[in-house]
Amino acid sequence: METLLLEIGTEEIPAGYIKPALDALAATMRKMMAESRIEHGSAKIYGTPRRLAVRIENVAVKQRPMKTELTGPPVKVGLDATGKPTMAAEKFAEKAGVKISQLSVKETPKGAYLCALKKERGQATRTLLKDILPKAILATPFPKTMRWANQDISFARPIHSCLALLGNKIISFKLGNVNANRYTNGHYFMNPARIKIDSADDYIRRLKGAQVIIDLDERRKAVESEIAAAAKRAGGSILPEKEFVDIVTNLVEYPVAVAGEFDKEFLELPDEVLITAMREHQKYFAVVNGSCNLMPYFIAVNNTKARDMKLVAKGHERVLRARLADAQFFYEGDLEVSNNQRVERLKGVLFQAQLGTMYEKTQRVAKIGKFIAKMVDVGLTDEMQENGLEAQVARAATLCKSDLVSQVVGEFPKLQGVMGRVYATIARELPTVSAAIEEHYRPTYSGGPLPETITGSVLSIADKIDSICGCFSVGLTPTGASDPYALRRQGIGIVQIMNDKGFSFSLRKLINKSLSLFDLADSDALKTATHRVYTFLQNRIIQLLADQGYAKDTIGAVVEVSVDNVPNIWSRMDALDSLKAKPDFEPLAVAFKRAVNILKKSGKLQDRPRPGELKENLFEHESEAALFAAYQKVEKKVTDAMRKGLYEKALQDIATLRGPVDAFFDGVMVLADDKSVRRNRLALLEHIVALFGQIADFSKLST
């Protein structure tokens, strides 16, 4: 067994590309090796801005041999009357790559056939890797790739070197104009010389000696240690930013942190502006005191250890001072413009060519928001009751996009919503209105935080449903490969917020209200769009339930009944999950399915009897009366439990019908010859099925 090492040396790769590319490269290598019958152990990834590397342990030096049994012609065709091979047998042996004498006879259910045992000897792993490695490298996915010089290959950045070793031996192949060898390069500035790697096991040690920390985890710890020490020297600590640490880790090969200082006057800027100016443009860390208040210091992580780090710090300070001065200028300029003036300017900002301006969007969102506010049944705070939820939502909707025309957001787009909240607070808008302006964008990513306030939650739903319905109304629907308006994320956001806040209003009514604000040609177009949006949101619900670990059949059973009341879906899911865990669930489900199947066999849906057609005087067997009496008793309990939202209790009550249902099926023939009796028994089953069907469609469950 040997260790396989592959390193691709490049020009600087964007930080966000590195980890996903390494994961994909390692997976591709292992997959292709497995397909080539090369036994191997675990893979370890390494990377910096200038190199991507994968190390695979315990790689077999030879491909695993393979034996394949090939079936040829029937014996009566392959052998003549004297038992000698025919032309058919000779052709089969030739094709199989064996001698005639190596053919054997195999008895099968279809008769006797000639067969051949083909043995493939394992090739040397080095030989196979010459083909595997370049293919794996070029298959590595990146958000964007480029070509360079006159090469016919593409990669994230131009490739300058390629190191490929199996143990201490080179795997020879060519990638563009680069030949694989045993050489790599040290740190670009501090140790740029070529380094000879004698074996794969020597790689990490040799690079560390050349001021390159190739291990991602080790380099991250080094970054954390460096910035913490620098912040401590400045008298504070680093503002926790895990994702930002990951980014900085992949910007350097040898991290060296230094603390810098900026004028205290810049602390008058909103914290978000200061932090964003430092982080987004300069990749600097903010420093806070024990009370988590910003201090006039920052931490920069350098890729080089200079002789005079104080001089380096001064350079960073000059650059940041200019950035903060720009931010201050933009912020002060924004303060001279009122929120209402910014709202007017939205008339010149296009939302989408077919859907109008941002101003028009906010007007629609305000109408939808007021509609939702009327339907929301929650315990409102005194402030909401006093000022009116509808009015708060309408005001927040009017202002929610106004910061898009501010100078600060123009310079720092990630601050949209945040600056809207800041400017609304300065203008002395209600705290709930200010908070809603920022919160209405949430969640901004999968698993991100949801709005905290009711006003923000309502506004967020209104904004998202407007975008979804607007895009669907003009045919801008997501495809498998494209979702430019992030409609899937917005749909999931709507569902998450409604479930989190317990908003039980009708999803279909929400869709209808939103679509009514667009110019749809006729009622048929409106009906079609409503169905498509409803199905779209239903699929988002299914996706969320699956992501949360619910069983596929349980999801199908619950969703089949209805998805119109979002919190209700999760309540029914949990209730059904609880029932499925009980030992008598399967017989209950079987009994229900039997009832459903009988009803299906009885004729078309429109011809089936309704529960209201049931007549007790047509009961012929005691089991019919007993089942109906049990149903009447249980139905009241179920109705009361569901009214209170106690779905698990409702299902437990329904489950008590199993005995009477079994007795009914044992006691009578449902599809009796007498038409009136048959129809009456079917009506009784309709009662039972309808009771079950309030929770889930049991026919969808696996039993």
N, C-alpha and C positions, 0 to 999 in steps of 0.2 A: 504494500500500500504506500502511496505517495501523496504529497500535498500539491494541489494545483493552485497556481497563482496567476491571475490576469490583472494587469494594470493598463489603463488607457490614459496617456498623458495628453492634455488638451490646453487650449487657451481658457481663460476664466469662464467657468460655467455659472449661470445664475444660481443663487443660493437655494431657491425653491425647487430647482430641477434635481438637485443632487440625490436626496434620499429616495424619492420615487423611482428615479432612474436606476439606482443601485439595487433596490428591491426587485425591480423588473428584470435587470440583467442577471442577477443571481438565480431567480426563478427560471428564466429561459435556459440558462446554462444547465441547471439540474434536470430540467425537463428533457432537453436534447440529449444529455448524457444517459438518462434513463431509457429513452427511446433507442439509443444505440447500445443498450445492454452494458453500460459501463457502471459498475457498482461504485458508490461513493457515499461519503458521510455528510455531515452538516456543512452549511455555507456561512461564511462571515463576510460582511461588507465593510469596506473602508472607503473614505472619500474626502477630498478637499476641493476647493474651487478649481484646481489644476489637474486633478487625477481622480479616476473612478477605479476601484479595485475590488476584486472578489477572490476570496480564498476558500477552497473546498478541501476538506480533510478526507483522508482514507480513500483515495481514488485508486481503483484497481489498475494495475499496469497493463492488463489485457482485458479485452471485451469478453463477456461471458459467452461460452460456446452454446450453440443451440441445435437441438434435434427437432426435425420436422417430419411428420409422417404424411406422405403424399399418396393419395388414392388415384389409381390409374383405371384402365379399362376393365370390364368384367373378364373373368378367367376364360370364358367361352370365346371371347374376342381376342384376348392376349395370348392364348395358347392354342395350338392346333390339336388335332385328335391324338397325336403322339406325345403331346406335352411339351413340344418345342415352342419357343417364343415366336410370335408372328411379328409382322412389320409394326403393328400397333404397339406391341410390347417394347420393341426396339426404340421407337419414337418416344415412348413414355420414359424409358430409362435415360435416353439422351437428354430429354428436357429436365429430368430430375437431377441430372449430373451424377448418375451412378452406373455401375456395370450391370449388364443383363443378369449376371449371376447373383447380384445383390437384391433382386426383386423377390418379394415374398407374396404369399396368398393370405388374404384376410377375409374371414367370414363376416358378413354384415346381414342385417335384416332383409336387405334386397338381394342377397346372394353373395357369391365369392368374387372378390376383386383383387387385382394385382396392386401391390403397394410398394413404396420405396421409403426407406428411412434416410432422409437427407441430413447430413451432419455438417454444420458450419463451425469451423474453428475460429476462435476469437482472435481478432486483429489487435495489434498493439494500440493502446489508448492514445499515445502520442500521435499516431497516424490519423486516428479518427478526430482528435481535437484540432488538427490542422484545418479541418472543414467546419467543425462545430463552432469554434471560438469567433471567427470573423462573422459568421452568420448571426450569432448571439449578439455581438457588439452592434451590428447594423440594425438589428431588430429592436434595440432599446428605444422605448417611446419617450418623446419630449413634447412639451406644449408647442414649441417651434424648433425647427432644425434649419441648418444652413449648408450651403455648398461653398467650397473655397478653391482658389486657383483653378486648375483644369481638371480637378478630380470629379469622378462620376459617383461619389458616395456622399452621404449627408449625415450630419451629427449635430449635437447641440452647439458645439464650437469646433473649430479646426483641430484635427488630431495631429500631434507632433511626435508621439512615441507610443510604443506598445511593448510591454513586458509580458512574456508568457513562459511560465516554467512549470514543469511537472517534476517535482523533486528538485534535482539540480540540473536538469536537461531542458534545453530550449524547445518550445513548440514552434516550429517555423511556419509562418504564413505571412501574406502580404495584405495590408489594408490600405487601399489607395496607393500612395507612394511611400508608405511606411512599412518597413520590415520588422516583424516581431523579433525581439532579442532579450538579453538579460540586463539591460541598462535602464535606469530611471534617472530622474533629476532631483536634486535637493531643493531647498527653499530658493525661490526665484531671486531673492535679494541677498539673503545672508549666506547661502551656500549653493550657488547655481551650478556647481560642477556635476558631471555625469557620475553616477554611482553604479558600480557593478554589483549585482545581486547574485551571489553564488548559489543560493537555494531558496525555495519558497519560505522555508522556516526562518530565514535571516532577514526577511523583508522589513518588518516593523522596526527592528533594532537599528538597521542601517539608516532608515529614513529619519528616525528620531535623532540619530547622530548628525543628520544633515538639517536639523531644525524644522522637521515636518512631523507634526503629530497626526498620523494618518487615521488613527482610531477615532471614530465619531464621538463615542461616549467619553473617551479620555479627553478629547479636545473640548467637549462641552463642559466637563468638570473643570478644566483649566480656565475656560472663559468665566465660569461662575466664581471660581476662586480669585481670579484677577480683578474682576469688577467689584466683588465684595471688599477686597483689600483696598482698592483705590477709593471706594466710597467711604470706607472707614477712616482712611487718612484725611478725607475731606470733612469728616465729622458727621456723616450720615449713613444711610443705607440705600441700596438699590430698590427702586420701585418694582415690585414683582411683575415680570412679563415673560412667562415661559416660552411662548411662541417666538417672541423677539430674540430671546437667547438662542433658540434654535437657528434663527436666521443668521445672526452674527457668527455663530459657530461655523457655519458654512461659507463665511466670507473670508476666513483666514486659515492659514496653515500652522501658524505659531502665534497664539494670542498674547499680546502685551497690552495691558490696560493703563490708561493715564487719566487723571482727573483734571478737568478744566473748570474755569469760572466764567460767569457772565454777569452783567450789570444787574443790580437788585431791582432797578426800575422795571425790568421785563417781567418781574413777578406779579405786576399789576395785570398782566394778560391772563385770561382764563387758563386754568391748568391744562385743559385739553389742547389749547393752541400751543402752549409751550412744549408739552410732551410730544405732540405730533410734529412740530417743527424740528425737534431734536431727533426723533425716531425715524420718521418717514424719509426725510431728505439726507440726514447725516448719519443715521444709524448710531446715535448716541443714547446712552441710558440716563434717565432722570434720577436725581438724588433727593431723598426725602429725609426729614428729621423724625424724631420719635413719635410725633403726632401725625405722621404721614403728610405733612405739609411740604411742598416743594422748597428746595434750597437753591441758591444761585450757583449750583455746580452741576456738572455733567461728567459722564464717564465715556471715553472713547476707547474702542478696542482696535489696536493697530496690528498689522501683519508683520511688523518688523520691530526689533529692539534696537533703537537708536542709541548713539553715545550720549546724547543729551536729550532726555525725555521731556525736560522742562521746555525746551525749544519746540518739541513736537506739540506739547500742550498749548503753547502760545499760537501755533498755527491753527489748531482746532478752534481756539477761542475766536480768532479773527474770522474764520468761516462762519461760525455759529452767530457771532454778533451781527453779521450782515443778514443772515436768515431771520433772526429775531426782530431786527429792525424792520424788515419787510413785513413780517407778521403783524408787528405793532402798527405800522402804517395802514395795512389793510383793515385791521380791527377798528382803529380810530375812524377810518373812513366809513366803515359800516355803521358806526354809532351815530353818524350824522344823517342816516337815512332811517325813516320810520318803518315799522313793520307793514303798515298799510301801503306805503310807497313800494316796498318790495313785492307785495301782493299784486299791485298793478303791473309791475314789470314782468310778472309771470305770463302776461298776455303775449309777450314776445318770445316765450320759450316753448319750443315744440315738444310735446310728449311723444306723439307718434303721428306721422303724416295723415293717416286716415282717422285718427282719434282726437285731433285737435291739440290745443295748447295745454300747458301745465295749469293755467288758470281755469280752463274748462274742466280739467280733471278734478281740481279741488272743489269746484262747484258740485260736481256729481258726487264726490266723496262726502261732502257735507250733507247732501240729501239722503244718501245711503246710511250715513252715520246716525242721523236723526231717526230714520226708520228703525235701525237696530236698537237705538236707545229706548224707543217705545216698547220694544219686545223684551228687553233685558229685564229679567226678574231676579234681582239680587238685593241684598241688604245694603242700601246706599248709605254713605257717610252723611253726617249732618251738612257738610259743606256742599255735597252733591245735591242733596235735597233742597238746600237753600237757593243754590244758584241754578239748578236744573241741569240734569245730565245732557239733555238734548242741546241746550244752549252751549254747554261746555264743548261737546263734541263738534258742533257746528263751527265754533270759533277756532278750535284746534285744527279742524279741517281746512279752514280758510288760510291759516298761517303755516300749515305743515310743510309746504314746499317753498316757502318764501326765501329761506336761506340759500336756495340754489342760485340766486342772483347776487348773493353777497360776495365780497372780495375774498374773504377768508376761505369760504368753501371753494371758490374758484381756484385758489392756490392749494388748498388741502381738501380734496373731494371727500376723503374719509370722514370729515367732520360734518357732513350733511346730517341734519337732525340734531346733532349736538349743538351747533351754533344756533339753530332755530330755537332750541330750548333756552340758550343763553340770552339771545336777543329778546325773547318773550318775557323772560324773568326781569331783565332790565326795564322793559316796558310795563312792568307790574301787571302782567296778565295773571290770572288765577294759577296757583301752583299746579293744579291738575291739568290745566291747559298747556302750561310750559312742559311738564313731564310728558304729556301725550305726544307732543311734537317730536321729541326724541324717540319715544317708545314705539311709534307707529311703524318704524322700519323693522322692528323685531318680529321673528328671529331673523338675523342677518346671515346665518349659516346653519347647517344641520347640527342640531343639538344645542344651538345658541339660546341665550336667555329670552324669555317671553316678556311681554309688557307686564308691568306690575300693577298699574292703576286700571280701574274700570274704563276711564275715559280713553286711555292709551290702547286698551284692548279693543274697544269698539272702533276706534279710529283705524287701528291696524287692520282689522277685518274689512272695514269699508274700503280702505285703500287697495287692499289685495284683491278683493272680489271685483272691484272696478277694473283693475288691470286684466284679470282673467277674463271677465265677461267682455270687456272691450276688445281684447285680442281675438277671442273666439268669434265675436260678431263680425269681424272683418277677415276671418280666415287665417289669422296668425296663431296657429296651434302648434304645440311642441311636437317634434318628431323624435324618433329613436336616437338620432345623432345631434339634434339641435334643440335648444330651448333658450333663445337669445333674451327673452324677457323674464327668465327664471320663474315661469308660471308654476312649475312643479313645486319648487321651494315655497312659493307663495301659497299654493293650495294646501300644502302640508302645514304651513304656518297658521292658516285659518282654522284647520281642524285642531291643531294643538292648543290654540288659544281658547276655542270654544270648549274643549274638554277641560282645560286647566281652570277656566273661570266658571264652569258649569252653565254656560250659555245654552239653554235648551230650546231656543227659538228654531223655527223651521228653516232648514237649509234651502229647501226649494223656494220658499217665499223670498229669502235673501237673494237668490239667483234671479228670480222674476223681477224683483225691484231693481236690481242692477241693470239687467238687460233692457228694461223698459226705458232707460235713460239714453239708449242708443237708437239710432235711426235704422230699425230693421224694416224691411220692405212690407211684410204682411204678417199675419198671425201664424202662418205655417213656418215662416223663417224664425219667428220668436220661439215657437214650440220646438223646432229642431235645435236651436241654439241652447235652449233650456235643458233639453235632454243631454246634449253633448257636454255641457258644463257640469251637470249633475253626475254624469258618468265619470267625468274627469276627477271630480272631488271624491266620488266613491272609490276610485282606484287609489287615490292618495290615502284614504282611510284604510283600505286593504293593505297597502304598503306599510303604513305605520303599525298596524296590528301585527303583521308578519315580523317587522323589525323588533317588536316587543316580545316576540317569542310565542305568540298564540298559535295553536295548531291550525293547519290549513282548513281542515273540515269544519272546525268550530267557527272560523272566520266566515267561511261560505254560508254556514247555517244562519248566523246572526245577520250578516249583510243582506242575505236574500230577503229577509223580512222588511227591513227598512234601514236607511242611513240618514233619515231626515232630521233626527234628534241626536246630535253628536254625543253628548255625555251619556245618553241612554244606551248607545252602542257598547261602550266600555262596561257599563253596569251589567248588560245582558251577557257580554263575553265572560266576565268574572263569574256570574251566576251559573252559566252553562259549564264553565271549566270546573266549578265546584261540584256540580251534579255528575259530571263525567267521571270524577274520582270515586264515586260511590259504587259499591258492588252490584246494585240492582239497576244501574243505568242501562246496560246493554239490553236486557229484556224489555225495558221501557221503550227504548228507541226502536227495537224490533216491532213492538206492538203499534207504535205510532206509524212506522213505515208501512205496516200492513194496512192500516186504516187509509193512508194516503194512496196506496196502490189500488185498493178496492174502489176508492172514489174516482181514480183515473180511469179504471176499467168501465165504470158505470156510464161513461159517455162524455160528450163535450162539456166544457165548463159551464156554458150558458144553459145547458139542459139539466145540470145537476140541481138537486133540491137545495134550498137554503135552510139554515137552522130554524128559522121562523115557521117553516112548514111542518114542523114536528107535531104529531098528534098522539097524545098518551093513550087514547082509546084504541089505537091500532097495535099496541103492544100485545104480543102473543106469548112471550116467554118472560119468566120472572127476571132473567138477566137483563132484558131491555129496560124494565122499570128500575132495577137496581142501579144500572149504569147511569140512567137519567137522574135519579135521585142523588147519586154520588156527584155527578156533574154539577147539579144545582147548588149543592153544598160547597163544593170546591170553587165554583165560579165566583161566588161572593167573596171568598177569602182571597182569591187571585186578584180580583178587581181592586180590593182594598189595599193589598200589598203593592201592586203596581202603581196605584195612585200615590203611595208613600215612597215609591222608588225602591222598594224592597224586592228586587228581582230574584234573589236567591231563595227567599221565603216563598215567592210565587211559584218557582219551579218545584220546590219541595212539596207544596200543596198539590200541584199538578201531578207529581210523581205518585201520589196516593191513588190515582185513578188506574194504575196498572192492573190491580187485582180485578176490579169491575170490568175493565176492557178485555182482559184475558177470558173472564167468565162469559162475556158477551160473545166473543168469537167462538168459544167452545160450545155455547148453548144454542146459537142460531146460525142459519145460513143467511148472510146479509143479502145476497142477490137472490131472494126468494122468487118463486114463480108468480105469486100474487103481486101485481104491479104496485098497488097502494102500500102493501106491507114492505116491499123492497124499497120504495121511495122513502118511506118513513124511517127505515133503518139507516139508509144513506144520510138522511137529515140528521139523525142522531150522531153519526160519525162526523158530520160536518161541524157539529157542536164541539166535539172532542178535538178535532184538528184545528179549529179556530182558536181554541183555548191554548194549545201548544204554540200555535203560530204567532201569538202575541210576543213571544220571546225569541224563538228561532224556528227555522225550518228543519225539523229533525230528520227529514229524508236526506239531507245533505251530509249527515254525520256518518262516519265510518263505524261499523259495528262488526 
